[in-house]
Amino acid sequence: WERLGNIVVLPSLAFNHKIWDSVSAELWPIVASSLGAVRLARQ
């Protein structure tokens, strides 16, 4: 992954499995925070 300011850019295949479609939206801010970011993006 790569950091751009307060955004972490994940590789295009990160969290790409269909199981992630059912994960609550509340998880993504936790993932971002754990990586020291505010927002997540995918290439």
Stockholm file with secondary structure:
# STOCKHOLM 1.0

chainA/1-43         WERLGNIVVLPSLAFNHKIWDSVSAELWPIVASSLGAVRLARQ
#=GR chainA/1-43 SS CEEETTEEEECTTTTCSGGGGGSCTTHHHHHHHHTTCSEEEEC
#=GC SS_cons        CEEETTEEEECTTTTCSGGGGGSCTTHHHHHHHHTTCSEEEEC
//
